Every structure is written in structure tokens, then in C-alpha cells.
């Protein structure tokens, strides 16, 4: 087990602790986009949809009691609990994934690949310039 520099990289989990789960979705969107993990982005949008739905359901009428309000509160608190649990369970895989993404050797390889792709693009657009550059490199 290595050290994944848990703070500040793992702070997005704290959004799930904000009451009623109203901003849990921001943490998952941040983690998903930062770690390039579409499943976490989808979870973020799902939590956003649940948040909007529960706020809508509980504010349909001025009456604070009734089936729709009870349903909204049950859904809100359930999503909040699930969001906290999922955030805590997702934190370590998130840190591992960041350690891989931020690996200097991987970044150097990606940079070299981008340079090669750019060189191929230039060679296709202007073969004469590519031939001239190749002769100078030798």
C-alpha cells in the first residue's frame, strides 16, 4: 500500500456530508471529470437529478404533509445516505486513478505521442517540409 496524498485530493468526498445531499452531485462530477471516469460523472448527474426531483416533489404544494412530501423526504434522505457511502467507497479508487494519471512517465509518453501525431499531420499536409526536416535530422 502506497501513499496517495489523500488530502487535498480526496476533499471532494466532503461534499457528500453537506446536509440533505444537496451538493453530493458536485463531488462526483468533479471526481469523474478529474479522474476521467465516465461512471462517476454519470453518478454525479444521477445525484443532481435526484436532488432536483426531491426539491420539486417536496415543494409542489404549500402543505408540508402528504404522500408526495413523505416520498420526497424519504428519497432525499436515502440518496444522501447512499451518496455518503458511495463517496467514501469511491475515494480510494479515485486516489489510485489520480496516481496513475499524474505519473510523470505516463505524461511524458502522452506528450511524445502527441508530438508524433502532430508530426504525421504536418507530413501529410506538406510532404516537402517533412522530407526537409527528415534530412536535417540525419
N, CA, C and O of each residue as an XYZ file, in Angstrom:
552
protein
N       0.829     -1.174      0.000
C       0.000      0.000      0.000
C       0.871      1.234      0.000
O       1.775      1.372      0.824
N       0.597      2.122     -0.922
C       1.359      3.349     -1.021
C       0.586      4.522     -0.458
O      -0.552      4.408     -0.004
N       1.247      5.627     -0.511
C       0.634      6.869     -0.038
C       0.054      7.601     -1.237
O       0.772      7.866     -2.202
N      -1.207      7.926     -1.197
C      -1.879      8.551     -2.337
C      -2.133     10.041     -2.126
O      -2.938     10.637     -2.842
N      -1.457     10.647     -1.154
C      -1.674     12.056     -0.814
C      -3.168     12.328     -0.661
O      -3.745     13.085     -1.441
N      -3.797     11.710      0.348
C      -5.247     11.754      0.466
C      -5.845     13.147      0.587
O      -6.926     13.385      0.048
N      -5.207     14.051      1.251
C      -5.712     15.419      1.324
C      -4.713     16.281      0.602
O      -3.521     16.077      0.830
N      -5.051     17.175     -0.201
C      -6.364     17.702     -0.527
C      -7.060     16.964     -1.663
O      -8.188     17.319     -2.008
N      -6.440     15.963     -2.251
C      -7.042     15.296     -3.406
C      -8.358     14.599     -3.102
O      -9.190     14.448     -3.997
N      -8.564     14.179     -1.883
C      -9.777     13.454     -1.539
C     -10.857     14.314     -0.928
O     -11.855     13.793     -0.429
N     -10.678     15.624     -0.956
C     -11.660     16.505     -0.305
C     -13.029     16.513     -0.963
O     -14.011     16.894     -0.326
N     -13.115     16.108     -2.203
C     -14.418     16.123     -2.875
C     -15.436     15.264     -2.131
O     -16.641     15.475     -2.266
N     -14.961     14.300     -1.350
C     -15.847     13.421     -0.583
C     -16.644     14.230      0.437
O     -17.773     13.868      0.772
N     -16.067     15.313      0.928
C     -16.736     16.129      1.946
C     -18.043     16.738      1.440
O     -18.914     17.072      2.243
N     -18.193     16.887      0.137
C     -19.449     17.447     -0.385
C     -20.635     16.551     -0.051
O     -21.765     17.024      0.070
N     -20.373     15.264      0.097
C     -21.480     14.347      0.407
C     -21.979     14.524      1.836
O     -23.078     14.074      2.160
N     -21.207     15.158      2.682
C     -21.606     15.345      4.086
C     -22.478     16.581      4.289
O     -23.084     16.747      5.348
N     -22.542     17.433      3.299
C     -23.373     18.630      3.413
C     -24.826     18.172      3.514
O     -25.263     17.317      2.743
N     -25.577     18.739      4.464
C     -26.927     18.230      4.752
C     -27.836     18.023      3.547
O     -27.862     18.797      2.591
N     -28.561     16.949      3.658
C     -29.600     16.516      2.730
C     -29.060     16.062      1.377
O     -29.842     15.756      0.477
N     -27.744     16.013      1.217
C     -27.161     15.536     -0.032
C     -27.360     16.475     -1.201
O     -27.280     16.053     -2.355
N     -27.617     17.734     -0.923
C     -27.935     18.674     -1.997
C     -26.765     18.964     -2.922
O     -26.977     19.374     -4.063
N     -25.524     18.760     -2.458
C     -24.373     19.023     -3.321
C     -23.482     17.790     -3.526
O     -22.346     17.912     -3.983
N     -23.990     16.637     -3.197
C     -23.238     15.405     -3.433
C     -22.861     15.279     -4.906
O     -21.780     14.793     -5.238
N     -23.740     15.712     -5.765
C     -23.519     15.608     -7.207
C     -22.272     16.374     -7.647
O     -21.596     15.949     -8.584
N     -21.952     17.492     -6.996
C     -20.771     18.264     -7.404
C     -19.494     17.475     -7.161
O     -18.569     17.519     -7.971
N     -19.443     16.760     -6.055
C     -18.266     15.958     -5.757
C     -18.046     14.861     -6.783
O     -16.920     14.625     -7.222
N     -19.130     14.189     -7.165
C     -18.987     13.114     -8.148
C     -18.658     13.641     -9.541
O     -17.905     13.010    -10.282
N     -19.215     14.785     -9.898
C     -18.849     15.374    -11.189
C     -17.373     15.765    -11.185
O     -16.658     15.506    -12.154
N     -16.921     16.382    -10.107
C     -15.513     16.759    -10.008
C     -14.621     15.529    -10.110
O     -13.680     15.505    -10.902
N     -14.913     14.512     -9.314
C     -14.089     13.295     -9.302
C     -14.103     12.611    -10.665
O     -13.065     12.158    -11.148
N     -15.275     12.539    -11.278
C     -15.382     11.865    -12.573
C     -14.613     12.574    -13.668
O     -13.915     11.935    -14.455
N     -14.736     13.895    -13.725
C     -14.016     14.639    -14.760
C     -12.519     14.653    -14.478
O     -11.715     14.542    -15.403
N     -12.139     14.788    -13.220
C     -10.710     14.836    -12.874
C     -10.043     13.484    -13.122
O      -8.918     13.429    -13.618
N     -10.727     12.406    -12.784
C     -10.154     11.069    -12.938
C     -10.485     10.449    -14.297
O     -10.077      9.323    -14.584
N     -11.215     11.176    -15.123
C     -11.603     10.680    -16.457
C     -12.335      9.347    -16.354
O     -12.013      8.376    -17.040
N     -13.329      9.336    -15.477
C     -14.108      8.121    -15.218
C     -15.577      8.431    -15.493
O     -16.245      9.022    -14.645
N     -16.094      8.044    -16.664
C     -17.477      8.367    -17.039
C     -18.532      7.849    -16.060
O     -19.582      8.473    -15.911
N     -18.282      6.745    -15.404
C     -19.272      6.200    -14.465
C     -19.483      7.153    -13.293
O     -20.607      7.297    -12.812
N     -18.427      7.800    -12.830
C     -18.566      8.740    -11.723
C     -19.259     10.024    -12.174
O     -20.002     10.641    -11.411
N     -19.009     10.414    -13.409
C     -19.722     11.573    -13.964
C     -21.217     11.252    -14.038
O     -22.053     12.084    -13.686
N     -21.545     10.054    -14.493
C     -22.949      9.629    -14.560
C     -23.582      9.619    -13.172
O     -24.740     10.007    -13.016
N     -22.840      9.185    -12.176
C     -23.355      9.221    -10.802
C     -23.615     10.655    -10.366
O     -24.609     10.931     -9.695
N     -22.742     11.552    -10.739
C     -22.942     12.960    -10.410
C     -24.226     13.500    -11.006
O     -24.987     14.198    -10.336
N     -24.465     13.176    -12.266
C     -25.705     13.635    -12.904
C     -26.930     12.944    -12.293
O     -27.998     13.547    -12.189
N     -26.772     11.685    -11.894
C     -27.887     10.983    -11.244
C     -28.216     11.630     -9.896
O     -29.388     11.821     -9.572
N     -27.198     11.966     -9.114
C     -27.448     12.647     -7.837
C     -28.059     14.027     -8.059
O     -28.899     14.467     -7.274
N     -27.643     14.708     -9.117
C     -28.244     16.004     -9.442
C     -29.725     15.836     -9.768
O     -30.561     16.614     -9.309
N     -30.043     14.817    -10.563
C     -31.444     14.565    -10.921
C     -32.276     14.241     -9.682
O     -33.401     14.721     -9.543
N     -31.727     13.431     -8.789
C     -32.450     13.089     -7.560
C     -32.648     14.336     -6.702
O     -33.717     14.530     -6.124
N     -31.628     15.175     -6.617
C     -31.740     16.405     -5.824
C     -32.825     17.314     -6.374
O     -33.661     17.819     -5.625
N     -32.811     17.520     -7.679
C     -33.830     18.376     -8.306
C     -35.219     17.766     -8.121
O     -36.179     18.470     -7.809
N     -35.313     16.461     -8.317
C     -36.619     15.795     -8.177
C     -37.155     15.909     -6.754
O     -38.338     16.188     -6.559
N     -36.296     15.696     -5.761
C     -36.783     15.762     -4.379
C     -37.157     17.185     -3.989
O     -38.127     17.392     -3.259
N     -36.408     18.155     -4.462
C     -36.767     19.547     -4.176
C     -38.092     19.915     -4.840
O     -38.902     20.647     -4.271
N     -38.296     19.404     -6.033
C     -39.556     19.669     -6.732
C     -40.730     18.976     -6.032
O     -41.772     19.585     -5.789
N     -40.541     17.707     -5.717
C     -41.621     16.929     -5.089
C     -42.037     17.532     -3.757
O     -43.227     17.603     -3.449
N     -41.062     17.967     -2.965
C     -41.402     18.495     -1.639
C     -41.915     19.929     -1.684
O     -42.393     20.441     -0.672
N     -41.825     20.577     -2.825
C     -42.307     21.964     -2.902
C     -43.479     22.125     -3.863
O     -43.791     23.245     -4.267
N     -44.128     21.039     -4.234
C     -45.262     21.104     -5.161
C     -46.397     21.942     -4.582
O     -47.007     22.752     -5.279
N     -46.666     21.737     -3.322
C     -47.766     22.481     -2.698
C     -47.295     23.099     -1.384
O     -46.177     22.846     -0.934
N     -48.139     23.892     -0.788
C     -47.780     24.543      0.473
C     -47.948     23.609      1.660
O     -47.407     23.869      2.735
N     -48.677     22.543      1.480
C     -48.883     21.562      2.533
C     -47.573     20.789      2.740
O     -47.006     20.270      1.779
N     -47.098     20.711      3.966
C     -45.849     20.024      4.249
C     -46.057     18.576      4.653
O     -45.118     17.906      5.082
N     -47.258     18.102      4.520
C     -47.537     16.707      4.826
C     -48.289     16.112      3.649
O     -48.917     16.828      2.869
N     -48.221     14.853      3.536
C     -48.890     14.169      2.445
C     -47.952     13.172      1.796
O     -46.758     13.122      2.095
N     -48.518     12.386      0.906
C     -47.760     11.319      0.274
C     -46.547     11.841     -0.494
O     -45.446     11.311     -0.343
N     -46.741     12.881     -1.321
C     -45.636     13.358     -2.156
C     -44.503     13.948     -1.308
O     -43.329     13.781     -1.639
N     -44.851     14.635     -0.220
C     -43.814     15.172      0.660
C     -43.053     14.053      1.359
O     -41.825     14.082      1.436
N     -43.788     13.071      1.865
C     -43.132     11.936      2.519
C     -42.224     11.195      1.546
O     -41.103     10.817      1.889
N     -42.720     10.992      0.330
C     -41.910     10.336     -0.697
C     -40.649     11.147     -0.992
O     -39.558     10.588     -1.106
N     -40.800     12.448     -1.112
C     -39.651     13.314     -1.382
C     -38.620     13.258     -0.272
O     -37.421     13.188     -0.540
N     -39.080     13.290      0.984
C     -38.146     13.254      2.109
C     -37.448     11.906      2.213
O     -36.251     11.840      2.492
N     -38.190     10.841      1.991
C     -37.586      9.504      2.025
C     -36.527      9.387      0.938
O     -35.429      8.887      1.183
N     -36.858      9.849     -0.261
C     -35.908      9.804     -1.372
C     -34.690     10.681     -1.086
O     -33.559     10.286     -1.371
N     -34.916     11.861     -0.527
C     -33.822     12.787     -0.227
C     -32.853     12.191      0.784
O     -31.642     12.199      0.561
N     -33.371     11.677      1.888
C     -32.501     11.132      2.926
C     -31.835      9.828      2.479
O     -30.693      9.552      2.848
N     -32.544      9.038      1.694
C     -31.945      7.804      1.166
C     -30.792      8.133      0.224
O     -29.720      7.536      0.316
N     -31.011      9.075     -0.673
C     -29.956      9.464     -1.613
C     -28.768     10.066     -0.875
O     -27.620      9.848     -1.264
N     -29.031     10.811      0.174
C     -27.954     11.398      0.959
C     -27.101     10.297      1.589
O     -25.873     10.342      1.518
N     -27.755      9.304      2.208
C     -27.023      8.195      2.820
C     -26.235      7.388      1.806
O     -25.076      7.043      2.036
N     -26.874      7.088      0.681
C     -26.191      6.329     -0.371
C     -25.023      7.144     -0.926
O     -23.961      6.594     -1.216
N     -25.221      8.451     -1.072
C     -24.158      9.317     -1.585
C     -22.943      9.344     -0.673
O     -21.806      9.304     -1.144
N     -23.182      9.413      0.631
C     -22.065      9.390      1.586
C     -21.314      8.070      1.476
O     -20.086      8.051      1.384
N     -22.051      6.978      1.486
C     -21.430      5.652      1.399
C     -20.649      5.494      0.097
O     -19.510      5.026      0.104
N     -21.262      5.885     -1.019
C     -20.586      5.742     -2.307
C     -19.348      6.632     -2.383
O     -18.325      6.217     -2.928
N     -19.426      7.845     -1.847
C     -18.274      8.746     -1.870
C     -17.106      8.164     -1.069
O     -15.956      8.209     -1.505
N     -17.416      7.621      0.099
C     -16.363      7.033      0.931
C     -15.745      5.822      0.225
O     -14.528      5.642      0.257
N     -16.572      5.000     -0.404
C     -16.060      3.815     -1.099
C     -15.324      4.166     -2.397
O     -14.476      3.399     -2.852
N     -15.636      5.302     -2.986
C     -15.032      5.701     -4.255
C     -13.721      6.448     -4.037
O     -12.917      6.557     -4.963
N     -13.494      6.953     -2.854
C     -12.335      7.804     -2.594
C     -11.009      7.117     -2.898
O     -10.164      7.695     -3.582
N     -10.809      5.907     -2.408
C      -9.529      5.224     -2.617
C      -9.286      4.883     -4.093
O      -8.183      5.113     -4.588
N     -10.284      4.341     -4.814
C     -10.068      4.136     -6.254
C      -9.778      5.453     -6.993
O      -9.004      5.473     -7.950
N     -10.401      6.542     -6.545
C     -10.142      7.852     -7.135
C      -8.675      8.245     -6.931
O      -8.015      8.698     -7.867
N      -8.174      8.074     -5.724
C      -6.780      8.429     -5.447
C      -5.809      7.545     -6.222
O      -4.786      8.027     -6.708
N      -6.117      6.273     -6.341
C      -5.272      5.373     -7.137
C      -5.247      5.791     -8.601
O      -4.197      5.800     -9.244
N      -6.421      6.135     -9.111
C      -6.511      6.541    -10.518
C      -5.743      7.843    -10.764
O      -5.079      7.982    -11.792
N      -5.826      8.788     -9.840
C      -5.061     10.027     -9.986
C      -3.567      9.760     -9.953
O      -2.804     10.393    -10.684
N      -3.145      8.825     -9.107
C      -1.721      8.488     -9.046
C      -1.238      7.960    -10.391
O      -0.108      8.230    -10.797
N      -2.080      7.218    -11.073
C      -1.719      6.692    -12.396
C      -1.737      7.816    -13.428
O      -0.809      7.947    -14.226
N      -2.794      8.623    -13.412
C      -2.927      9.708    -14.402
C      -1.800     10.718    -14.262
O      -1.296     11.226    -15.263
N      -1.401     11.014    -13.035
C      -0.380     12.028    -12.787
C       1.043     11.472    -12.824
O       1.989     12.193    -12.507
N       1.208     10.227    -13.198
C       2.527      9.609    -13.282
C       3.377     10.346    -14.323
O       2.950     10.467    -15.471
N       4.563     10.841    -13.958
C       5.395     11.588    -14.908
C       5.760     10.798    -16.165
O       5.794     11.359    -17.260
N       6.033      9.496    -16.014
C       6.383      8.688    -17.184
C       5.203      8.593    -18.153
O       5.390      8.630    -19.369
N       3.989      8.472    -17.613
C       2.800      8.419    -18.463
C       2.591      9.751    -19.171
O       2.259      9.780    -20.357
N       2.783     10.845    -18.454
C       2.627     12.163    -19.069
C       3.666     12.379    -20.163
O       3.354     12.957    -21.203
N       4.898     11.921    -19.942
C       5.941     12.051    -20.959
C       5.596     11.211    -22.189
O       5.805     11.652    -23.319
N       5.073     10.012    -21.976
C       4.681      9.161    -23.110
C       3.530      9.784    -23.896
O       3.519      9.744    -25.126
N       2.559     10.363    -23.180
C       1.445     11.015    -23.867
C       1.923     12.223    -24.652
O       1.443     12.474    -25.758
N       2.858     12.966    -24.097
C       3.409     14.130    -24.784
C       4.161     13.702    -26.043
O       4.024     14.332    -27.093
N       4.953     12.638    -25.943
C       5.683     12.135    -27.106
C       4.716     11.656    -28.185
O       4.943     11.892    -29.371
N       3.648     10.990    -27.780
C       2.646     10.524    -28.748
C       1.970     11.705    -29.443
O       1.725     11.659    -30.649
N       1.670     12.756    -28.692
C       1.068     13.942    -29.289
C       2.017     14.605    -30.286
O       1.579     15.082    -31.333
N       3.319     14.639    -29.967
C       4.302     15.207    -30.901
C       4.380     14.384    -32.176
O       4.454     14.936    -33.274
N       4.363     13.051    -32.033
C       4.403     12.187    -33.221
C       3.156     12.381    -34.084
O       3.245     12.446    -35.311
N       2.003     12.473    -33.440
C       0.756     12.685    -34.191
C       0.794     14.024    -34.921
O       0.343     14.120    -36.063
N       1.325     15.048    -34.277
C       1.429     16.362    -34.911
C       2.409     16.319    -36.081
O       2.166     16.930    -37.122
N       3.520     15.593    -35.909
C       4.493     15.449    -36.993
C       3.867     14.717    -38.187
O       4.106     15.089    -39.336
N       3.066     13.676    -37.915
C       2.387     12.963    -39.007
C       1.420     13.887    -39.742
O       1.320     13.854    -40.969
N       0.720     14.703    -38.979
C      -0.232     15.645    -39.573
C       0.493     16.645    -40.477
O       0.012     16.944    -41.570
N       1.622     17.154    -40.043
C       2.402     18.088    -40.861
C       2.923     17.388    -42.106
O       2.916     17.960    -43.196
N       3.375     16.151    -41.944
C       3.898     15.392    -43.077
C       2.816     15.138    -44.117
O       3.101     15.155    -45.314
N       1.597     14.905    -43.691
C       0.505     14.684    -44.646
C       0.130     15.965    -45.367
O      -0.195     15.941    -46.553
N       0.174     17.079    -44.660
C      -0.182     18.362    -45.273
C       0.902     18.871    -46.207
O       0.601     19.433    -47.260
N       2.178     18.676    -45.826
C       3.273     19.223    -46.603
C       4.431     18.223    -46.636
O       5.352     18.313    -45.825
N       4.385     17.270    -47.572
C       5.429     16.238    -47.638
C       6.828     16.818    -47.884
O       7.823     16.259    -47.422
N       6.901     17.925    -48.604
C       8.207     18.542    -48.863
C       8.876     19.013    -47.590
O      10.075     18.809    -47.400
N       8.112     19.640    -46.721
C       8.659     20.117    -45.453
C       9.074     18.939    -44.577
O      10.078     19.009    -43.868
N       8.309     17.872    -44.628
C       8.644     16.689    -43.840
C       9.950     16.079    -44.324
O      10.784     15.678    -43.512
N      10.137     16.003    -45.632
C      11.367     15.462    -46.190
C      12.567     16.337    -45.813
O      13.648     15.838    -45.499
N      12.350     17.634    -45.852
C      13.436     18.568    -45.481
C      13.805     18.391    -44.013
O      14.987     18.348    -43.671
N      12.795     18.287    -43.138
C      13.073     18.088    -41.703
C      13.764     16.759    -41.450
O      14.644     16.675    -40.593
N      13.379     15.713    -42.184
C      13.992     14.407    -42.017
C      15.442     14.432    -42.444
O      16.285     13.804    -41.803
N      15.751     15.145    -43.515
C      17.138     15.211    -43.980
C      18.004     16.002    -42.997
O      19.188     15.702    -42.846
N      17.453     16.970    -42.351
C      18.198     17.778    -41.373
C      18.432     16.991    -40.096
O      19.436     17.193    -39.412
N      17.502     16.087    -39.770
C      17.637     15.301    -38.545
C      18.738     14.265    -38.675
O      19.309     13.836    -37.673
N      19.042     13.858    -39.902
C      20.063     12.825    -40.110
C      21.384     13.456    -40.006
O      22.403     12.780    -40.146
